[in-house]
Amino acid sequence: MKKILFICPYFGAYPNYFNLTLNSIKNNPTIDWLLITDIKQHYDYPDNVKVIYMTFVELQQKVQSFFDFKISLNIPFKMCDFRPAYGIIFKEYLIDYDFWGHCDFDCIYGNLRKFFPEDVLDAYERIYCLGHMSLYKNNNKINTIFKNKLDTDTDYKKIFTHNKSYSFDEMGIIRILSNNNIKIYNKFVFADIYPWEQPLRCIETTVNVIEKNHSSYINKNRRQIFEYNNGVLQSIYLDNKSSDIIKKQEYMYIHLQRRFMQNLTNNINTYLIIPNKFVNYQNVDKNFILNNSKDWILYKRYLKTKRSWNKRKSKLKKWFNL
């Protein structure tokens, strides 16, 4: 079985449901996580999580030590641009690992190994292409390939020396990998939740490396909630053809980006995920799903965040000529 390590620098404060995220990590015992953080609040870290306590200044110094030019690492979020370089920045932790990767903590993880089968790990050197979860094969070619310059916008020296975010961990490094004929596995099986409306609607994404863009749409047809049950994450939804039929679909994880959640469950092993809440498990019928997937208006609390995100997205489009 291929050995996998997720590398996760995280500073500031964890989501208020971090205990649920940690428990979902615990239920993936054959995968390891390396957490670099300044957060010393007590948590019940599972055996497959190694915690390295480090200030952000110390992390800045560590990252700088690997480059002979002055880097710009002004805020923790900027680390997203340095993710493709984790193979060299954190190389002392990667001995004996076949793959390293990065992921987000605004997620609940299901049975990851089911979606990382050995034949896929044997055949591909990059698994997925989005920032909230990706894997890289741990070898010198892949660990240093981020240094290959394609153009003025896909140049690690430029990206590493500017304060602004280039999302280098997504389209930038994917373009470099594709240009070097690296096989990338992109059969998405995660629930990427649209953040600006209350219902739990998935963003369906298709990446086109050749055209330097990606397309996405919000699946508004599915009326759904989610169930976490002892390591298995599933969508529970109403069939589009007959709303009296309830179906389930298993996912590798749910990504709750920019979503304010109330942690109301007292059972970390079995619970439901409904709009903006984790709640105790209960019987799920048609009415329960309909009541928790209504087409409500945008949250007022999100309006400021959305305006900020739209500004950032327009800059990304300009930088990548999308």
C-alpha positions as a Markdown table, in Angstrom:
| # | Residue | x | y | z |
|---|---|---|---|---|
| 1 | Met | 0.0 | 0.0 | 0.0 |
| 2 | Lys | 1.4 | 3.4 | -1.0 |
| 3 | Lys | 2.2 | 5.7 | 1.9 |
| 4 | Ile | 0.6 | 9.1 | 1.8 |
| 5 | Leu | 1.3 | 12.2 | 3.8 |
| 6 | Phe | -0.8 | 15.4 | 3.8 |
| 7 | Ile | 1.2 | 18.5 | 4.7 |
| 8 | Cys | -0.9 | 21.2 | 6.3 |
| 9 | Pro | 0.5 | 24.5 | 7.6 |
| 10 | Tyr | -2.3 | 26.2 | 9.5 |
| 11 | Phe | -2.2 | 29.4 | 11.6 |
| 12 | Gly | -4.8 | 31.5 | 13.5 |
| 13 | Ala | -7.8 | 29.5 | 14.6 |
| 14 | Tyr | -9.3 | 26.2 | 13.5 |
| 15 | Pro | -12.9 | 26.0 | 12.4 |
| 16 | Asn | -15.3 | 25.4 | 15.3 |
| 17 | Tyr | -16.0 | 21.9 | 14.0 |
| 18 | Phe | -12.3 | 20.9 | 13.9 |
| 19 | Asn | -13.0 | 18.0 | 16.3 |
| 20 | Leu | -15.2 | 16.5 | 13.6 |
| 21 | Thr | -12.5 | 17.0 | 11.0 |
| 22 | Leu | -9.9 | 15.4 | 13.2 |
| 23 | Asn | -12.2 | 12.4 | 13.8 |
| 24 | Ser | -12.7 | 12.0 | 10.1 |
| 25 | Ile | -8.9 | 12.0 | 9.8 |
| 26 | Lys | -8.7 | 9.4 | 12.5 |
| 27 | Asn | -11.0 | 7.2 | 10.5 |
| 28 | Asn | -8.4 | 7.2 | 7.7 |
| 29 | Pro | -5.6 | 5.4 | 9.7 |
| 30 | Thr | -3.5 | 4.4 | 6.7 |
| 31 | Ile | -3.0 | 8.0 | 5.7 |
| 32 | Asp | -0.8 | 10.5 | 7.7 |
| 33 | Trp | -1.1 | 14.2 | 8.2 |
| 34 | Leu | 1.6 | 16.7 | 9.2 |
| 35 | Leu | 0.2 | 19.7 | 10.9 |
| 36 | Ile | 2.5 | 22.8 | 11.2 |
| 37 | Thr | 0.7 | 25.3 | 13.5 |
| 38 | Asp | 1.0 | 28.0 | 16.2 |
| 39 | Ile | -2.4 | 26.9 | 17.7 |
| 40 | Lys | -1.7 | 25.3 | 21.1 |
| 41 | Gln | -5.3 | 24.7 | 22.1 |
| 42 | His | -5.8 | 21.2 | 23.3 |
| 43 | Tyr | -7.3 | 18.7 | 20.8 |
| 44 | Asp | -7.4 | 15.0 | 20.8 |
| 45 | Tyr | -5.1 | 14.5 | 17.9 |
| 46 | Pro | -5.2 | 10.9 | 16.4 |
| 47 | Asp | -2.1 | 8.8 | 16.0 |
| 48 | Asn | -1.9 | 9.5 | 12.2 |
| 49 | Val | -1.5 | 13.3 | 12.9 |
| 50 | Lys | 1.9 | 14.7 | 13.7 |
| 51 | Val | 1.9 | 18.2 | 15.1 |
| 52 | Ile | 4.8 | 20.6 | 14.7 |
| 53 | Tyr | 4.4 | 23.7 | 16.7 |
| 54 | Met | 5.9 | 26.7 | 14.9 |
| 55 | Thr | 5.2 | 30.4 | 14.7 |
| 56 | Phe | 4.5 | 31.9 | 11.3 |
| 57 | Val | 7.7 | 33.9 | 11.5 |
| 58 | Glu | 9.6 | 30.6 | 11.9 |
| 59 | Leu | 7.8 | 29.1 | 9.0 |
| 60 | Gln | 8.7 | 32.1 | 6.9 |
| 61 | Gln | 12.3 | 31.6 | 7.8 |
| 62 | Lys | 12.1 | 27.9 | 6.9 |
| 63 | Val | 10.6 | 28.5 | 3.5 |
| 64 | Gln | 13.1 | 31.3 | 2.8 |
| 65 | Ser | 16.0 | 29.0 | 3.5 |
| 66 | Phe | 15.2 | 26.9 | 0.4 |
| 67 | Phe | 15.5 | 29.9 | -2.1 |
| 68 | Asp | 18.4 | 32.1 | -3.0 |
| 69 | Phe | 16.1 | 35.1 | -3.7 |
| 70 | Lys | 13.9 | 37.1 | -1.3 |
| 71 | Ile | 10.5 | 35.5 | -1.1 |
| 72 | Ser | 7.2 | 37.2 | -0.2 |
| 73 | Leu | 5.3 | 35.3 | 2.4 |
| 74 | Asn | 3.3 | 38.0 | 4.1 |
| 75 | Ile | 0.2 | 36.1 | 5.3 |
| 76 | Pro | -0.6 | 32.4 | 5.9 |
| 77 | Phe | -2.9 | 32.3 | 2.9 |
| 78 | Lys | 0.1 | 33.0 | 0.7 |
| 79 | Met | 1.3 | 29.5 | 1.5 |
| 80 | Cys | -1.1 | 28.2 | -1.1 |
| 81 | Asp | 1.3 | 29.5 | -3.8 |
| 82 | Phe | 4.1 | 27.6 | -2.1 |
| 83 | Arg | 2.3 | 24.3 | -2.0 |
| 84 | Pro | 3.9 | 22.9 | -5.2 |
| 85 | Ala | 7.2 | 23.3 | -3.4 |
| 86 | Tyr | 6.3 | 21.3 | -0.3 |
| 87 | Gly | 8.2 | 18.4 | -1.6 |
| 88 | Ile | 11.5 | 20.3 | -1.0 |
| 89 | Ile | 10.4 | 22.6 | 1.9 |
| 90 | Phe | 9.3 | 19.7 | 4.0 |
| 91 | Lys | 11.5 | 17.0 | 2.6 |
| 92 | Glu | 12.8 | 15.9 | 6.0 |
| 93 | Tyr | 9.3 | 14.6 | 6.8 |
| 94 | Leu | 8.8 | 12.7 | 3.5 |
| 95 | Ile | 11.3 | 9.9 | 3.9 |
| 96 | Asp | 9.6 | 6.6 | 3.1 |
| 97 | Tyr | 6.4 | 8.3 | 1.7 |
| 98 | Asp | 5.3 | 7.5 | -1.8 |
| 99 | Phe | 3.0 | 10.5 | -2.1 |
| 100 | Trp | 2.7 | 13.9 | -0.4 |
| 101 | Gly | -0.2 | 16.3 | -0.7 |
| 102 | His | -2.1 | 19.2 | 0.7 |
| 103 | Cys | -5.7 | 19.6 | 1.9 |
| 104 | Asp | -7.9 | 22.0 | 3.7 |
| 105 | Phe | -9.5 | 21.8 | 7.1 |
| 106 | Asp | -12.9 | 23.2 | 6.2 |
| 107 | Cys | -13.6 | 19.6 | 5.2 |
| 108 | Ile | -15.0 | 16.4 | 6.6 |
| 109 | Tyr | -13.3 | 13.4 | 5.1 |
| 110 | Gly | -14.9 | 10.1 | 4.1 |
| 111 | Asn | -13.1 | 6.9 | 3.2 |
| 112 | Leu | -10.2 | 8.4 | 1.2 |
| 113 | Arg | -8.5 | 5.1 | 0.4 |
| 114 | Lys | -11.5 | 4.0 | -1.5 |
| 115 | Phe | -10.9 | 6.9 | -3.9 |
| 116 | Phe | -7.1 | 6.5 | -3.9 |
| 117 | Pro | -6.9 | 2.9 | -5.2 |
| 118 | Glu | -3.5 | 1.4 | -5.8 |
| 119 | Asp | -3.9 | 1.2 | -9.6 |
| 120 | Val | -4.5 | 5.0 | -9.7 |
| 121 | Leu | -1.5 | 5.7 | -7.5 |
| 122 | Asp | 0.6 | 3.4 | -9.7 |
| 123 | Ala | -0.4 | 5.1 | -12.9 |
| 124 | Tyr | -0.5 | 8.8 | -12.0 |
| 125 | Glu | 2.0 | 11.3 | -10.6 |
| 126 | Arg | -0.5 | 14.0 | -9.6 |
| 127 | Ile | -3.9 | 13.1 | -8.2 |
| 128 | Tyr | -6.5 | 15.9 | -8.5 |
| 129 | Cys | -5.8 | 19.5 | -9.3 |
| 130 | Leu | -7.6 | 21.7 | -6.8 |
| 131 | Gly | -6.1 | 23.3 | -3.7 |
| 132 | His | -8.4 | 21.7 | -1.1 |
| 133 | Met | -7.0 | 18.3 | -1.9 |
| 134 | Ser | -4.2 | 17.1 | -4.2 |
| 135 | Leu | -1.4 | 14.5 | -4.2 |
| 136 | Tyr | 2.0 | 14.6 | -5.7 |
| 137 | Lys | 4.3 | 11.6 | -6.3 |
| 138 | Asn | 7.3 | 11.9 | -4.0 |
| 139 | Asn | 10.3 | 12.0 | -6.3 |
| 140 | Asn | 12.8 | 14.6 | -7.4 |
| 141 | Lys | 11.2 | 15.2 | -10.8 |
| 142 | Ile | 7.8 | 16.1 | -9.3 |
| 143 | Asn | 9.2 | 17.8 | -6.2 |
| 144 | Thr | 11.2 | 20.3 | -8.3 |
| 145 | Ile | 9.0 | 20.6 | -11.4 |
| 146 | Phe | 7.4 | 23.8 | -10.1 |
| 147 | Lys | 10.7 | 25.6 | -11.1 |
| 148 | Asn | 9.9 | 25.1 | -14.8 |
| 149 | Lys | 8.8 | 28.5 | -16.2 |
| 150 | Leu | 6.1 | 28.6 | -18.9 |
| 151 | Asp | 5.5 | 32.3 | -19.3 |
| 152 | Thr | 5.4 | 35.5 | -17.2 |
| 153 | Asp | 2.4 | 34.4 | -15.2 |
| 154 | Thr | 3.6 | 30.9 | -14.6 |
| 155 | Asp | 7.0 | 31.6 | -13.2 |
| 156 | Tyr | 7.7 | 30.5 | -9.6 |
| 157 | Lys | 10.2 | 33.2 | -9.0 |
| 158 | Lys | 7.7 | 35.9 | -9.9 |
| 159 | Ile | 4.9 | 34.2 | -7.9 |
| 160 | Phe | 7.1 | 33.6 | -4.8 |
| 161 | Thr | 8.3 | 37.2 | -4.7 |
| 162 | His | 4.9 | 39.0 | -5.0 |
| 163 | Asn | 2.4 | 39.4 | -2.1 |
| 164 | Lys | -0.7 | 38.7 | -4.2 |
| 165 | Ser | -2.1 | 35.2 | -4.6 |
| 166 | Tyr | -1.7 | 33.4 | -7.9 |
| 167 | Ser | -3.4 | 30.1 | -7.0 |
| 168 | Phe | -0.2 | 28.5 | -8.1 |
| 169 | Asp | -1.3 | 25.2 | -6.4 |
| 170 | Glu | -4.1 | 24.9 | -9.0 |
| 171 | Met | -4.0 | 26.0 | -12.6 |
| 172 | Gly | -0.4 | 27.3 | -12.5 |
| 173 | Ile | 1.3 | 24.0 | -11.5 |
| 174 | Ile | -1.2 | 22.0 | -13.5 |
| 175 | Arg | -0.1 | 23.8 | -16.6 |
| 176 | Ile | 3.5 | 23.1 | -15.8 |
| 177 | Leu | 2.8 | 19.4 | -15.2 |
| 178 | Ser | 0.7 | 19.1 | -18.4 |
| 179 | Asn | 3.4 | 20.8 | -20.4 |
| 180 | Asn | 5.9 | 18.2 | -19.1 |
| 181 | Asn | 3.5 | 15.3 | -20.0 |
| 182 | Ile | 2.8 | 14.4 | -16.4 |
| 183 | Lys | -0.3 | 12.2 | -16.0 |
| 184 | Ile | -2.9 | 13.9 | -13.8 |
| 185 | Tyr | -5.9 | 12.0 | -12.4 |
| 186 | Asn | -9.0 | 14.2 | -12.3 |
| 187 | Lys | -12.0 | 12.0 | -11.7 |
| 188 | Phe | -13.6 | 14.3 | -9.0 |
| 189 | Val | -15.6 | 12.5 | -6.4 |
| 190 | Phe | -15.9 | 15.2 | -3.7 |
| 191 | Ala | -18.7 | 17.5 | -2.6 |
| 192 | Asp | -17.4 | 21.0 | -3.2 |
| 193 | Ile | -20.2 | 23.1 | -1.6 |
| 194 | Tyr | -21.3 | 26.4 | -3.1 |
| 195 | Pro | -20.8 | 28.9 | -0.4 |
| 196 | Trp | -23.1 | 31.8 | -1.3 |
| 197 | Glu | -26.5 | 30.1 | -0.7 |
| 198 | Gln | -28.0 | 28.2 | 2.1 |
| 199 | Pro | -28.7 | 24.8 | 0.4 |
| 200 | Leu | -25.8 | 22.3 | 0.2 |
| 201 | Arg | -25.3 | 22.5 | -3.5 |
| 202 | Cys | -22.2 | 21.1 | -5.2 |
| 203 | Ile | -20.0 | 23.0 | -7.6 |
| 204 | Glu | -19.3 | 20.7 | -10.5 |
| 205 | Thr | -15.8 | 21.6 | -12.0 |
| 206 | Thr | -14.2 | 20.6 | -15.3 |
| 207 | Val | -10.6 | 21.6 | -15.9 |
| 208 | Asn | -9.3 | 22.3 | -19.4 |
| 209 | Val | -5.5 | 22.6 | -19.2 |
| 210 | Ile | -5.0 | 23.2 | -22.9 |
| 211 | Glu | -7.3 | 26.2 | -22.9 |
| 212 | Lys | -5.9 | 27.4 | -19.6 |
| 213 | Asn | -9.3 | 27.5 | -17.9 |
| 214 | His | -11.8 | 25.6 | -15.9 |
| 215 | Ser | -15.6 | 25.6 | -16.1 |
| 216 | Ser | -18.0 | 25.0 | -13.3 |
| 217 | Tyr | -21.7 | 25.1 | -12.6 |
| 218 | Ile | -23.8 | 24.8 | -9.5 |
| 219 | Asn | -26.0 | 21.7 | -9.4 |
| 220 | Lys | -29.3 | 23.1 | -8.4 |
| 221 | Asn | -31.3 | 20.0 | -9.3 |
| 222 | Arg | -30.2 | 17.9 | -6.4 |
| 223 | Arg | -32.1 | 18.3 | -3.1 |
| 224 | Gln | -29.7 | 16.9 | -0.6 |
| 225 | Ile | -28.1 | 16.7 | 2.9 |
| 226 | Phe | -25.1 | 14.7 | 4.0 |
| 227 | Glu | -24.5 | 11.9 | 6.4 |
| 228 | Tyr | -21.3 | 11.0 | 8.2 |
| 229 | Asn | -21.4 | 7.5 | 9.6 |
| 230 | Asn | -18.2 | 5.9 | 11.1 |
| 231 | Gly | -15.9 | 7.0 | 8.4 |
| 232 | Val | -18.3 | 7.0 | 5.4 |
| 233 | Leu | -19.6 | 10.2 | 4.0 |
| 234 | Gln | -22.7 | 10.2 | 1.8 |
| 235 | Ser | -25.1 | 12.5 | 0.2 |
| 236 | Ile | -28.7 | 11.7 | 0.9 |
| 237 | Tyr | -30.8 | 13.1 | -1.9 |
| 238 | Leu | -34.2 | 13.0 | -3.7 |
| 239 | Asp | -34.3 | 11.4 | -7.1 |
| 240 | Asn | -35.0 | 14.0 | -9.8 |
| 241 | Lys | -37.5 | 11.8 | -11.6 |
| 242 | Ser | -39.4 | 10.8 | -8.6 |
| 243 | Ser | -39.1 | 12.9 | -5.5 |
| 244 | Asp | -40.5 | 10.1 | -3.3 |
| 245 | Ile | -37.3 | 8.0 | -3.9 |
| 246 | Ile | -34.4 | 8.7 | -1.6 |
| 247 | Lys | -30.9 | 7.9 | -2.9 |
| 248 | Lys | -27.4 | 8.0 | -1.5 |
| 249 | Gln | -24.0 | 8.7 | -3.1 |
| 250 | Glu | -20.7 | 8.3 | -1.4 |
| 251 | Tyr | -18.1 | 11.0 | -1.5 |
| 252 | Met | -14.4 | 11.2 | -0.5 |
| 253 | Tyr | -14.9 | 14.5 | 1.4 |
| 254 | Ile | -17.2 | 17.5 | 1.7 |
| 255 | His | -15.6 | 20.9 | 1.3 |
| 256 | Leu | -17.4 | 23.6 | 3.3 |
| 257 | Gln | -15.6 | 26.6 | 2.0 |
| 258 | Arg | -16.5 | 30.0 | 3.5 |
| 259 | Arg | -19.5 | 28.5 | 5.2 |
| 260 | Phe | -20.4 | 29.3 | 8.8 |
| 261 | Met | -21.3 | 26.1 | 10.5 |
| 262 | Gln | -22.9 | 25.4 | 13.9 |
| 263 | Asn | -21.4 | 22.4 | 15.6 |
| 264 | Leu | -24.5 | 20.9 | 17.4 |
| 265 | Thr | -23.8 | 17.2 | 17.3 |
| 266 | Asn | -22.7 | 15.4 | 20.5 |
| 267 | Asn | -21.7 | 12.2 | 18.5 |
| 268 | Ile | -18.6 | 12.7 | 16.5 |
| 269 | Asn | -18.9 | 9.3 | 14.7 |
| 270 | Thr | -22.5 | 9.6 | 13.4 |
| 271 | Tyr | -24.2 | 12.9 | 12.4 |
| 272 | Leu | -26.0 | 14.8 | 9.7 |
| 273 | Ile | -24.7 | 17.8 | 7.8 |
| 274 | Ile | -27.5 | 20.2 | 6.9 |
| 275 | Pro | -27.2 | 23.9 | 5.8 |
| 276 | Asn | -24.9 | 25.6 | 8.3 |
| 277 | Lys | -25.2 | 22.9 | 10.9 |
| 278 | Phe | -23.8 | 19.6 | 12.1 |
| 279 | Val | -26.7 | 17.9 | 13.9 |
| 280 | Asn | -27.3 | 14.6 | 15.7 |
| 281 | Tyr | -28.3 | 11.7 | 13.5 |
| 282 | Gln | -32.1 | 11.3 | 13.0 |
| 283 | Asn | -34.5 | 9.6 | 10.6 |
| 284 | Val | -34.2 | 11.2 | 7.1 |
| 285 | Asp | -37.3 | 11.3 | 5.0 |
| 286 | Lys | -38.5 | 13.3 | 2.0 |
| 287 | Asn | -39.8 | 16.2 | 4.2 |
| 288 | Phe | -36.6 | 16.4 | 6.1 |
| 289 | Ile | -34.5 | 16.7 | 2.9 |
| 290 | Leu | -36.9 | 19.3 | 1.4 |
| 291 | Asn | -37.0 | 21.4 | 4.5 |
| 292 | Asn | -33.2 | 21.5 | 4.5 |
| 293 | Ser | -32.7 | 22.3 | 0.8 |
| 294 | Lys | -35.0 | 25.2 | 0.2 |
| 295 | Asp | -34.0 | 28.0 | -2.3 |
| 296 | Trp | -33.4 | 30.6 | 0.3 |
| 297 | Ile | -31.7 | 34.0 | -0.3 |
| 298 | Leu | -28.1 | 34.7 | 0.2 |
| 299 | Tyr | -26.9 | 35.1 | 3.8 |
| 300 | Lys | -26.4 | 38.7 | 4.8 |
| 301 | Arg | -23.3 | 37.5 | 6.7 |
| 302 | Tyr | -21.8 | 36.3 | 3.4 |
| 303 | Leu | -22.3 | 39.5 | 1.3 |
| 304 | Lys | -19.1 | 41.2 | 2.4 |
| 305 | Thr | -17.1 | 37.9 | 1.9 |
| 306 | Lys | -18.6 | 37.4 | -1.5 |
| 307 | Arg | -17.7 | 40.9 | -2.7 |
| 308 | Ser | -14.1 | 40.3 | -1.5 |
| 309 | Trp | -14.0 | 37.0 | -3.3 |
| 310 | Asn | -15.4 | 38.4 | -6.6 |
| 311 | Lys | -12.6 | 41.0 | -6.6 |
| 312 | Arg | -10.0 | 38.3 | -6.1 |
| 313 | Lys | -11.5 | 36.1 | -8.8 |
| 314 | Ser | -11.5 | 39.0 | -11.3 |
| 315 | Lys | -7.8 | 39.4 | -10.6 |
| 316 | Leu | -7.1 | 35.7 | -11.1 |
| 317 | Lys | -8.9 | 35.8 | -14.5 |
| 318 | Lys | -6.7 | 38.8 | -15.5 |
| 319 | Trp | -3.5 | 37.1 | -14.4 |
| 320 | Phe | -4.2 | 33.8 | -16.2 |
| 321 | Asn | -6.0 | 35.4 | -19.2 |
| 322 | Leu | -9.1 | 33.3 | -18.6 |
